[in-house]
Amino acid sequence: MSNITKGLLASIISAVLFGLMPLATKFLYSYGLNTITVVFFRQIIALPVVMILLKNTDKVKLSGKDVFEASRIIIFGMLFTQIMLYASYNYISTGLATTLHYIYPTFVVIGMVIFYKAKMTWVKISCVLLCTVGIILFYEHVGQVQLNGMLIALGSGLSYAYYLISLSRSNIKFIPPMQYAFLYVVITSVAVFIYGISTRSLHWFWPIEAWLVMVVFSITITIIAVLLVRYAVKFIEPEVVSIVSTLEPITSIVIGALYLNEIITIRTAIGMVCILSAVVIISIFTENNRKKES
């Protein structure tokens, strides 16, 4: 299996896992948890598992510059993404939040062109447009829309685009997986803990059902899904990763249909076809380019 294929598979699996996030977050909110509590415990619960796995894996010596760079990328990328996306659920529907957040492939393409003079092919541009159309088709207006919720959801997309671009262009992507996971968990935990304590927004006591969901949520998303994204950008371009990751909302829709009795409309089905088409096209295009270059 080529590195390109490994990168694409990692992107697809991470997208499916991240697609479970809205469902788990909404469940936790139903028990009275807030955004800061969900983000903090999602990280801290994963820490013991990461530390155990780290003991028997490869490690590299990191300079102060490396730690600073990792902190910048993780805090302004993944951490801000989580906080803003989860917070947007309090103001607007998860459908609209998903629609606005998953416009980030467009942000990735624009960022790569502006800051790194990346070459944009018609295939990439077409796939981004297909994804954008597909995501827009997912949204169905229900109830009142709040502007602040929309801006927060858009901000989460912009932050995630920053994460993908910065990670792909830094040496951090070459840090061994479990060492990166340790850095990621520690940095986000400390940052959120300081904020949560200073604002008294951390909740410590909740039902056992919520704890069980949080444990599964933490290990699946914080460790597995995050590491798969880091692995993917090591082998394929961030634009490709961002396009493939739009499989996330499809996962959310399918899970909703299977377990929440939500209906998949014709409009939603067309949106799913658009996104799946984009993923297949960009995967074939990326693999063909590899063969030509080898």
N, C-alpha and C positions, 0 to 999 in steps of 0.2 A: 504494500500500500504506500503510495507516494505521500510526501509531507503535505501537499496541497489537499489531497483527499482526507488526510487526518484532520487538517484544519477545518475543512468544510463539515466533516462529521461532528467535530467538537462544537462548532457553531450551531448546528442543528439540534444536538442534544441539549446544549445550554438554553437554546430558545424554548424548547419544550418544557424544561424545568422552570425557567423564569415565567412561563405562561401560567403556572400554578400560583404565582405570587398574589394576584388580586383576590383570588378565592380565599386564600389563607389569611390575608390581611383583613378582609371584610369580616371573616369569622372572628378574628381576634378583637376587632373593633366592637363586635356585638357583645363582648364581655367587658367593655368599658376601657380597654387599653387605648392609649393615644399614640400618635406618630413616633414621638421620641422613645417611648417605652418599647414599642415594636422594634424599632431600629436598634436600640441598645441591646436588648436581650437576644435578638437575632445574631448579633456578633458574639456576645460574651458566652453564650451557651456553646458555641462552636469552639471556643478557645481550648478547653481541655482535650478535645478530640485532635485538634491541630497540633497541640504540644506533644501528644503521644506519638502521632504519625511523624512529626518532625525529628524525633530522636533517632530514628532509623533510616533517615533519608539523606541525600546529598545536601550540603550547605556550602555557600561561598562567603568569603569575607566581604562585608559591605563597608564602604567608607561613609563618612558623615554626609557627603554629597549625595550618595546613593539613597540614604535614609530620607534626606530632605526631599529628593526628587520623588521618591515613592509616596511620601506623606502628601506632597502637593497633588499628585495625580489621583491618589485614593480619596483624599478629602474633597477636593473640588470636582472630582469625577464621580466615583461610585457613591460616596456618602451623600453628597448634595442631591444626586439622582434619587436615592432612596427616600430621603426626607421630603423632597418636593413632590414626588409621585404619590407617596403615602398621604401626605397632607392634602393633596388635591382631591382625594376621595371624600374628604369632609365637606367639600363645597360643590362638587359636580359629580355626575354619575361616573361609574368606572368605565362606561362605554365612551363617554366624551374624553375622559382622562387618557384612556388608551389611544384614542384617535390622535390627540395632540402630542402625547409622548412619542408615539411611534412615527412621527414625522422626522425623527432624528437622522435617518439615512440621508435626507436632503441636507441637513446641517453638516454631516460628515463630508459629503461630496463638496459642498461649498467651502468648508474649512480646509480640506486638502488642496483645493485649487488655489485659494487665496494665500495660505500660509506656506504651502510646500510645493506650489506650482505643479501639482500632480496632473498627469495626463488623463483626461476624461474621454473615454470612448463612447460611441453611440450605444453600445450594449449596456454599459453602466448607467448612462443617463436614462435609457429606456426602462431599465429595471427599477431605478429609483422612482420614476414616474408611475410604473405599474404598482409598486408598493404603496405609494402615496394615494393613488386612486383606490386601491384595495382597502386601506385603512379608513379612508373617508367613507367608503360604502358601509363599513361596520357601524358607523354612528347613526343612531336614530334619536332625534330630539324628543326627550320626555321631560316635562316639567321646566322649572325656571333654571336658567343658566347664569352662573355668577362669574363675572369678569375676572375676579381675583383667582378663582379656581382654575380658569382657563390659562391665565398667565403662569401660575405655579406649575401646571402640567407641561406647558411649553418649555418652561425653565428646566424641568427634569430631562426633557429630550435634548436640550442644548448642553446640559451638563454631561449626559451620557455620550454625546458626540465628542465632547472634549476628552472624556476618558479614553474612548477608542483611539482617537487620533494621537493623544499624548503617549499612551501605552505603546502603540505601534512604532513610535519614533524615539523611544527611550531604551536604554539598556536594561531597564527594569524587567522587560519581557523575558530576559534571559536568566533571571533569578530562578533557582529550582522551585518547582510548584509549591511544595509544602512550606518552604521558607517564605515565599510570597504570600501564601495564605496566612501565615503567622503575622507577617507585617501588616497585612490587610486587616485582620481581626483586631490586633492590638491598637493600631492607629485609629480605626473607626470607633472602637470601644472607648478609648480614652477621650476622644473628641466629644462623643455624644454624652458620656458620663459627666464631663465638666459642664456641658451645657445643661443637661438634665438636672443636675444638683443645683446649679446656680439659678435655674428658673423654677425649681420644684415641680418639674413635669414628669418625673419618673414614678411609675406605679409599681409597687413591690408585691402586692397580694392579689391573686386572682385564682379562679377555679382550676382544678386539676386538669380538666379537659383542655383549657386554654394552654396550660403548660405543655401538655403532650403535643398539641399542634405546633407550638413554638419550637419544641425540640426538633421535630421532623422538618419544619420550615427552615430552621437555622442550618442544620446539616446539609440539607438538599440545596438550598440557595447559596448560603454563605461560603460553603466549602466547595461543593461539586460544581455548581453552575459558574461561579466566579472563576474558578481555576480553568474551566473549559474555555471561557472567553479569553483568558490570558494565554492559554495554549494556542487558540485559534489565530490570534493576531501575530503570533510568532511565525506563522507559515503563510498566511494570506493577508491581503490588504484590508485596512479598516473599512473601506467602502463595501467590500464583499461581505465582511462580517456583519456590518450594519444591515445589509439587504437580507441576508439569511436570517438574522435575528427577528425579522418581522413575522416569522413563524410563531412568535410568542402569543400574539392575540388570537391566532387560530386555535392554539391549545386552550386558551381561556374559553373560547366560544364552544369548542367541542366538549370540554369538561362541564360547562354550564348546561349544555343540551343533555348530557348523559346523567348528571347528578342533581341538577337544579330544575329540570323540566323546562329549560328555556328553549324557545323555538328558533331554528335557523331559517331565516327568511330567504327569499330569492335574492334579495339585495345583498345579504350577508354571504350567500353562497358565491355570488359573482365576485365579491371582494376577496374571498378565500382563493378562488381560481386565479385572480390577478396576482396575488402574493405568491402562490405556489408556482405560477408560471415564471415569475421573476427569479425565484430561488433556483428553479431548474435551469433557466437560461444562464444565470450568472455562474452556476456550478459548472455547466458544460463549457462555457467560455473560459473560465479560469483553468480548468483541466486541460483544454486544448492549447492554451498559451504555454502551459508547463511543458507539454509534449514538444511544441515547436522550439522552445528554448533549450531543451535537453538534447 
